[in-house]
């Protein structure tokens, strides 16, 4: 029922309806008749009959227990009977495409009155369009699929294809040539790493962790070896299918006995007698998108060492879902290869040169994860600032407690430092060749990845303390905090565990130590 159709009701009139059989309340200047709803109220009748609720303005009481989205549900919209005379609703929830007005709810470059040397007007226009797309197309599907565990809807994948989103998520490069990006908002030649950063951060803002990986996270890490090392024949077949959202691909490296130790992989590939095929045997574990992938970029032990081979789903390939801390919409899989025969032409890079194929994409993969980590932390800050403002304890807002403000300060400091470091590295990427990036940024990106996910774990812990029991409840006020806390370990492990990456960053620095420098 639209607001303009609702009658004007004086507050004194609302106050007369305060009995179990005749029960009205005011929430944000809107009058609701709860007389027939009282038996269905999840919190019981006694809450509604509280003298400060029945026949009264229950706005504060409502928002201490419920998110705004509750009021938007059809069953509650039907309870609206009027608007308080001379007043207008003033509270709103998430509005698709809009910037947040909550302090630190947006990175500085998107906040009023702040400046940045990194982003052009074109980047700003691009961000507006990307946010609107993700809010309107991706966010609703993320909520549904995270709940039911099914893979992201093909309709969403198709809409992303129409604007070449799948191609843009791979970053700048030759794969963009000839494509119309975001309905012509940016040309392939103009598209840079800041455009990709915007995409990744808006995606992180609008999706939940399992869904985020499920919406072709495997492609982001599984397709680059094909793009960069596949034969012309393989690329001509696979790349269009994947970038158009018709087929799916994943990266299959990790095994039960080998994670960070890539050279310890036990999956084998041996040549057939005629030398025309690889015969692959072994298993892979924790493979993102593996349950629904059509192609697998597989690391194998071969006679010459470590080789990467593209495997198409077929005889001998079996995938089973692995139940993890986040939704099965990610398609996390255990994969077995039983005498799988693959043309030798599917070799990616040189035989025995697989380590270079895999390492070539590690920087980009980890950088993408840093982009998402920085934005996800900011989302938790916004949740906590809203909650501590509307939650009352001892007659005051929760943020009146010094210990709460201290936790908020830590969250803000961590998020801002991660974003600043990230933007500096991104600027270097925009001005360095791929070879220069590999030499100069591998250590920095490794350290940033370790730092950002460590910050995320601290923020997740503090957010739960701020939300209390709601922070460990999968519905209601703290549902996003609960989800973040439950899934933050994925950020800390995927793309390299924090300790391993921190050590890598230091070792990179030590290699560059000048021999002629002493204390």
MARFI-307457 format. One record per residue (C-alpha): x, y, z; residue in one letter; residue number from 0. Coordinates in steps of 0.2 Angstrom, whole numbers, m for minus. Layout:
BEGIN
REC  east north    up residuo num
REC     X     Y     Z       A NUM
...
***
This chain:
BEGIN
REC  east north    up residuo num
REC     0     0     0       X   0
REC     8    16    m5       X   1
REC    10    30     8       X   2
REC    m1    43    m2       X   3
REC   m16    31     0       X   4
REC   m14    30    19       X   5
REC   m25    41    30       X   6
REC   m19    55    42       X   7
REC   m20    49    60       X   8
REC   m18    60    75       X   9
REC    m6    53    89       X  10
REC   m20    55   102       X  11
REC   m30    43    91       X  12
REC   m16    30    91       X  13
REC   m15    30   110       X  14
REC   m33    24   111       X  15
REC   m29     8   103       X  16
REC   m18    m1   116       X  17
REC   m27   m17   121       X  18
REC   m24   m35   115       X  19
REC   m40   m35   103       X  20
REC   m37   m17    97       X  21
REC   m18   m14    95       X  22
REC   m10     0    86       X  23
REC     8     6    86       X  24
REC    19    20    77       X  25
REC    35    16    69       X  26
REC    44    30    60       X  27
REC    28    41    58       X  28
REC    18    26    51       X  29
REC     4    18    60       X  30
REC     2    m1    60       X  31
REC   m13   m11    66       X  32
REC    m6   m26    75       X  33
REC   m23   m32    81       X  34
REC   m23   m48    70       X  35
REC    m4   m50    70       X  36
REC    m1   m51    88       X  37
REC    m3   m70    89       X  38
REC    10   m72    75       X  39
REC    23   m60    83       X  40
REC    39   m70    85       X  41
REC    43   m61   101       X  42
REC    26   m65   109       X  43
REC    11   m54   114       X  44
REC    19   m47   130       X  45
REC    32   m37   120       X  46
REC    18   m28   110       X  47
REC     7   m25   126       X  48
REC    22   m16   134       X  49
REC    15     2   140       X  50
REC    29    10   130       X  51
REC    24     1   114       X  52
REC     5    m2   114       X  53
REC    m3    13   107       X  54
REC    13    22   107       X  55
REC    28    27    96       X  56
REC    38    11    96       X  57
REC    51    17    84       X  58
REC    66    16    96       X  59
REC    60    m1   103       X  60
REC    57    m8    85       X  61
REC    75    m3    79       X  62
REC    83   m10    95       X  63
REC    77   m27    89       X  64
REC    74   m27    70       X  65
REC    82   m22    54       X  66
REC    73   m10    43       X  67
REC    71   m23    30       X  68
REC    58   m31    41       X  69
REC    46   m17    38       X  70
REC    48   m20    19       X  71
REC    41   m37    19       X  72
REC    24   m39    11       X  73
REC    16   m46    27       X  74
REC    21   m31    37       X  75
REC    17   m19    23       X  76
REC    m1   m25    24       X  77
REC    m2   m19    42       X  78
REC     0    m1    38       X  79
REC   m16     9    41       X  80
REC   m10    27    41       X  81
REC     3    41    43       X  82
REC     4    52    59       X  83
REC    m4    68    56       X  84
REC     8    82    51       X  85
REC    23    70    50       X  86
REC    33    60    37       X  87
REC    43    44    38       X  88
REC    62    49    39       X  89
REC    71    32    41       X  90
REC    76    22    26       X  91
REC    86     6    24       X  92
REC    98     1    10       X  93
REC    94    10    m6       X  94
REC   101     2   m22       X  95
REC   115    12   m30       X  96
REC   116    25   m16       X  97
REC   132    29    m7       X  98
REC   132    27    12       X  99
REC   131    42    23       X 100
REC   138    33    38       X 101
REC   156    39    42       X 102
REC   169    27    35       X 103
REC   155    18    27       X 104
REC   163    22    10       X 105
REC   182    23     5       X 106
REC   188    41     6       X 107
REC   188    44   m12       X 108
REC   169    41   m12       X 109
REC   166    52     3       X 110
REC   159    70     2       X 111
REC   173    83     3       X 112
REC   188    72     1       X 113
REC   200    70   m13       X 114
REC   211    56   m21       X 115
REC   225    57   m34       X 116
REC   220    40   m41       X 117
REC   203    41   m47       X 118
REC   196    51   m62       X 119
REC   179    57   m66       X 120
REC   178    42   m77       X 121
REC   181    30   m62       X 122
REC   168    39   m52       X 123
REC   155    37   m66       X 124
REC   160    19   m68       X 125
REC   158    16   m49       X 126
REC   140    23   m50       X 127
REC   135    11   m64       X 128
REC   144    m4   m56       X 129
REC   135    m1   m39       X 130
REC   118     0   m47       X 131
REC   121   m16   m56       X 132
REC   127   m26   m41       X 133
REC   114   m19   m30       X 134
REC    99   m22   m42       X 135
REC   105   m38   m50       X 136
REC   118   m47   m39       X 137
REC   112   m43   m21       X 138
REC    95   m51   m21       X 139
REC   102   m67   m29       X 140
REC   116   m67   m16       X 141
REC   104   m67    m2       X 142
REC    93   m81    m9       X 143
REC   108   m92   m15       X 144
REC   118   m90     1       X 145
REC   102   m97    10       X 146
REC    98  m112    m1       X 147
REC   116  m116    m6       X 148
REC   112  m118   m25       X 149
REC   125  m110   m37       X 150
REC   122   m92   m43       X 151
REC   108   m90   m54       X 152
REC   111   m92   m73       X 153
REC   101   m76   m76       X 154
REC   113   m66   m66       X 155
REC   128   m74   m75       X 156
REC   120   m70   m91       X 157
REC   116   m51   m86       X 158
REC   135   m50   m81       X 159
REC   139   m57   m99       X 160
REC   129   m43  m107       X 161
REC   140   m30  m100       X 162
REC   156   m40  m101       X 163
REC   158   m41   m83       X 164
REC   166   m58   m83       X 165
REC   180   m51   m95       X 166
REC   182   m35   m84       X 167
REC   184   m46   m68       X 168
REC   200   m53   m76       X 169
REC   208   m36   m76       X 170
REC   216   m25   m90       X 171
REC   223   m35  m105       X 172
REC   221   m41  m123       X 173
REC   206   m52  m118       X 174
REC   196   m35  m117       X 175
REC   200   m30  m135       X 176
REC   185   m27  m146       X 177
REC   173   m29  m131       X 178
REC   160   m16  m126       X 179
REC   163   m13  m108       X 180
REC   148    m8   m96       X 181
REC   138    m2  m111       X 182
REC   152     8  m117       X 183
REC   156    17  m101       X 184
REC   174    13  m102       X 185
REC   185     7  m117       X 186
REC   196    m8  m117       X 187
REC   211     4  m119       X 188
REC   205    15  m104       X 189
REC   201     0   m92       X 190
REC   214    m1   m78       X 191
REC   217    m9   m62       X 192
REC   207     4   m53       X 193
REC   192     0   m63       X 194
REC   195   m18   m58       X 195
REC   197   m13   m40       X 196
REC   180    m4   m41       X 197
REC   172   m20   m48       X 198
REC   179   m31   m34       X 199
REC   175   m19   m20       X 200
REC   157   m16   m26       X 201
REC   155   m35   m28       X 202
REC   161   m38   m10       X 203
REC   149   m25    m4       X 204
REC   134   m33   m12       X 205
REC   137   m51   m10       X 206
REC   140   m64     4       X 207
REC   156   m74     6       X 208
REC   150   m91    m1       X 209
REC   140   m83   m15       X 210
REC   155   m71   m19       X 211
REC   166   m86   m23       X 212
REC   152   m95   m31       X 213
REC   149   m82   m44       X 214
REC   164   m88   m54       X 215
REC   178   m85   m42       X 216
REC   186  m100   m49       X 217
REC   186   m92   m66       X 218
REC   196   m77   m59       X 219
REC   210   m89   m54       X 220
REC   207  m103   m66       X 221
REC   206   m94   m83       X 222
REC   222   m84   m82       X 223
REC   234   m99   m86       X 224
REC   223  m102  m101       X 225
REC   224   m84  m107       X 226
REC   242   m83  m104       X 227
REC   249  m100  m108       X 228
REC   236  m110  m118       X 229
REC   238  m113  m137       X 230
REC   228  m103  m149       X 231
REC   217  m118  m152       X 232
REC   213  m120  m134       X 233
REC   210  m102  m131       X 234
REC   199  m100  m146       X 235
REC   188  m114  m139       X 236
REC   188  m111  m120       X 237
REC   190   m92  m117       X 238
REC   174   m86  m127       X 239
REC   164  m100  m118       X 240
REC   170   m94  m101       X 241
REC   169   m75  m103       X 242
REC   152   m77  m110       X 243
REC   146   m86   m95       X 244
REC   142  m102  m105       X 245
REC   155  m113   m97       X 246
REC   163  m113   m80       X 247
REC   181  m116   m75       X 248
REC   191  m118   m59       X 249
REC   209  m119   m53       X 250
REC   213  m137   m46       X 251
REC   230  m136   m37       X 252
REC   227  m140   m18       X 253
REC   227  m158   m12       X 254
REC   225  m166     4       X 255
REC   244  m168     6       X 256
REC   249  m152    m2       X 257
REC   243  m134    m1       X 258
REC   256  m121     0       X 259
REC   269  m134    m5       X 260
REC   265  m134   m23       X 261
REC   279  m145   m28       X 262
REC   273  m158   m16       X 263
REC   257  m162   m27       X 264
REC   254  m180   m30       X 265
REC   242  m180   m44       X 266
REC   251  m188   m59       X 267
REC   250  m185   m78       X 268
REC   260  m198   m89       X 269
REC   260  m198  m108       X 270
REC   251  m212  m118       X 271
REC   261  m224  m128       X 272
REC   258  m214  m144       X 273
REC   263  m197  m134       X 274
REC   247  m189  m140       X 275
REC   238  m189  m123       X 276
REC   240  m186  m105       X 277
REC   233  m199   m93       X 278
REC   229  m191   m76       X 279
REC   226  m199   m59       X 280
REC   224  m192   m42       X 281
REC   213  m180   m32       X 282
REC   211  m162   m28       X 283
REC   203  m154   m12       X 284
REC   195  m138    m8       X 285
REC   192  m133   m26       X 286
REC   181  m117   m28       X 287
REC   167  m119   m41       X 288
REC   173  m137   m43       X 289
REC   156  m145   m41       X 290
REC   149  m136   m57       X 291
REC   165  m133   m67       X 292
REC   166  m138   m85       X 293
REC   185  m135   m86       X 294
REC   199  m138   m73       X 295
REC   216  m130   m73       X 296
REC   225  m144   m65       X 297
REC   243  m145   m57       X 298
REC   251  m162   m60       X 299
REC   267  m171   m56       X 300
REC   275  m176   m73       X 301
REC   291  m184   m78       X 302
REC   299  m167   m80       X 303
REC   293  m160   m64       X 304
REC   277  m150   m62       X 305
REC   265  m146   m76       X 306
REC   248  m137   m78       X 307
REC   235  m146   m89       X 308
REC   218  m140   m94       X 309
REC   205  m154   m91       X 310
REC   188  m154   m98       X 311
REC   174  m163   m88       X 312
REC   171  m180   m95       X 313
REC   175  m199   m91       X 314
REC   185  m202   m76       X 315
REC   182  m184   m68       X 316
REC   171  m185   m53       X 317
REC   167  m170   m41       X 318
REC   159  m171   m24       X 319
REC   154  m156   m13       X 320
REC   164  m152     3       X 321
REC   154  m145    17       X 322
REC   163  m129    24       X 323
REC   160  m115    35       X 324
REC   151  m105    21       X 325
REC   137  m109     9       X 326
REC   138  m123    m4       X 327
REC   134  m110   m17       X 328
REC   153  m108   m18       X 329
REC   154  m126   m26       X 330
REC   169  m131   m15       X 331
REC   174  m148   m21       X 332
REC   184  m164   m19       X 333
REC   189  m170   m36       X 334
REC   196  m186   m42       X 335
REC   204  m190   m59       X 336
REC   204  m209   m63       X 337
REC   213  m212   m79       X 338
REC   207  m196   m87       X 339
REC   214  m194  m105       X 340
REC   218  m177  m111       X 341
REC   226  m171  m127       X 342
REC   244  m165  m125       X 343
REC   239  m149  m134       X 344
REC   229  m145  m117       X 345
REC   246  m142  m109       X 346
REC   247  m124  m102       X 347
REC   265  m118  m104       X 348
REC   280  m129  m105       X 349
REC   280  m147   m98       X 350
REC   289  m146   m82       X 351
REC   286  m127   m81       X 352
REC   270  m127   m71       X 353
REC   277  m117   m57       X 354
REC   279  m102   m68       X 355
REC   262  m104   m74       X 356
REC   254  m104   m57       X 357
REC   266   m91   m49       X 358
REC   262   m79   m64       X 359
REC   244   m76   m57       X 360
REC   247   m77   m38       X 361
REC   250   m58   m37       X 362
REC   234   m54   m46       X 363
REC   224   m67   m36       X 364
REC   231   m60   m19       X 365
REC   228   m42   m25       X 366
REC   210   m46   m29       X 367
REC   207   m54   m12       X 368
REC   215   m38    m4       X 369
REC   202   m28   m13       X 370
REC   188   m38    m7       X 371
REC   195   m39    11       X 372
REC   196   m20    12       X 373
REC   178   m18     7       X 374
REC   171   m31    18       X 375
REC   179   m24    33       X 376
REC   171    m7    29       X 377
REC   154   m15    28       X 378
REC   156   m22    46       X 379
REC   161    m5    52       X 380
REC   145     2    45       X 381
REC   135   m11    53       X 382
REC   144    m8    70       X 383
REC   142    11    69       X 384
REC   123     9    65       X 385
REC   120    m4    79       X 386
REC   130     6    93       X 387
REC   120    22    88       X 388
REC   103    14    89       X 389
REC   106     1   103       X 390
REC   102     8   120       X 391
REC   111     1   136       X 392
REC   109     9   154       X 393
REC    99    23   146       X 394
REC   112    28   133       X 395
REC   118    23   116       X 396
REC   130     8   116       X 397
REC   144    19   109       X 398
REC   143    29   126       X 399
REC   154    15   133       X 400
REC   173    19   130       X 401
REC   177     1   127       X 402
REC   165     1   112       X 403
REC   172    17   105       X 404
REC   190     9   107       X 405
REC   184    m6    97       X 406
REC   177     5    83       X 407
REC   193    15    83       X 408
REC   203    m1    79       X 409
REC   191    m6    66       X 410
REC   192    11    57       X 411
REC   211    12    58       X 412
REC   213    m5    51       X 413
REC   201    m3    36       X 414
REC   208    14    32       X 415
REC   226     8    32       X 416
REC   222    m7    21       X 417
REC   213     3     8       X 418
REC   228    16     8       X 419
REC   241     3     5       X 420
REC   230    m6    m7       X 421
REC   227    10   m18       X 422
REC   246    13   m18       X 423
REC   250    m4   m24       X 424
REC   236    m3   m37       X 425
REC   244    14   m43       X 426
REC   261     4   m45       X 427
REC   252    m9   m55       X 428
REC   245     3   m67       X 429
REC   262    10   m71       X 430
REC   272    m6   m71       X 431
REC   274   m20   m84       X 432
REC   269   m37   m78       X 433
REC   287   m42   m77       X 434
REC   291   m27   m66       X 435
REC   275   m31   m55       X 436
REC   282   m48   m52       X 437
REC   299   m42   m47       X 438
REC   294   m27   m36       X 439
REC   276   m31   m30       X 440
REC   276   m49   m25       X 441
REC   282   m46    m8       X 442
REC   272   m30    m5       X 443
REC   256   m39   m11       X 444
REC   260   m54     0       X 445
REC   262   m43    15       X 446
REC   246   m33    11       X 447
REC   236   m50     9       X 448
REC   243   m56    26       X 449
REC   240   m39    35       X 450
REC   222   m36    27       X 451
REC   215   m53    32       X 452
REC   223   m52    49       X 453
REC   215   m35    51       X 454
REC   199   m43    46       X 455
REC   200   m57    59       X 456
REC   202   m44    72       X 457
REC   188   m34    66       X 458
REC   177   m49    65       X 459
REC   181   m53    83       X 460
REC   177   m36    89       X 461
REC   161   m34    80       X 462
REC   154   m50    88       X 463
REC   159   m43   105       X 464
REC   149   m27   100       X 465
REC   134   m36    94       X 466
REC   134   m49   108       X 467
REC   123   m64   106       X 468
REC   116   m56    90       X 469
REC   134   m57    83       X 470
REC   133   m76    83       X 471
REC   115   m77    77       X 472
REC   112   m81    58       X 473
REC    96   m70    57       X 474
REC    91   m53    63       X 475
REC   101   m38    68       X 476
REC   118   m46    68       X 477
REC   116   m58    53       X 478
REC   130   m50    43       X 479
REC   142   m49    57       X 480
REC   139   m68    61       X 481
REC   142   m72    43       X 482
REC   158   m62    42       X 483
REC   165   m69    58       X 484
REC   160   m87    52       X 485
REC   168   m85    35       X 486
REC   183   m73    38       X 487
REC   195   m88    39       X 488
REC   193   m91    20       X 489
REC   201   m74    17       X 490
REC   215   m79    29       X 491
REC   219   m95    20       X 492
REC   214   m94     2       X 493
REC   228   m87   m10       X 494
REC   241   m92     4       X 495
REC   240   m93    23       X 496
REC   244   m77    32       X 497
REC   260   m84    40       X 498
REC   266   m91    24       X 499
REC   263   m74    15       X 500
REC   271   m63    28       X 501
REC   286   m74    27       X 502
REC   287   m73     8       X 503
REC   286   m54    10       X 504
REC   300   m53    22       X 505
REC   311   m65    11       X 506
REC   308   m54    m4       X 507
REC   314   m39     6       X 508
REC   329   m48    12       X 509
REC   334   m53    m5       X 510
REC   335   m34    m9       X 511
REC   345   m29     5       X 512
REC   361   m20     0       X 513
REC   377   m28     4       X 514
REC   386   m11     8       X 515
REC   374    m6    22       X 516
REC   378    m8    40       X 517
REC   372     0    56       X 518
***
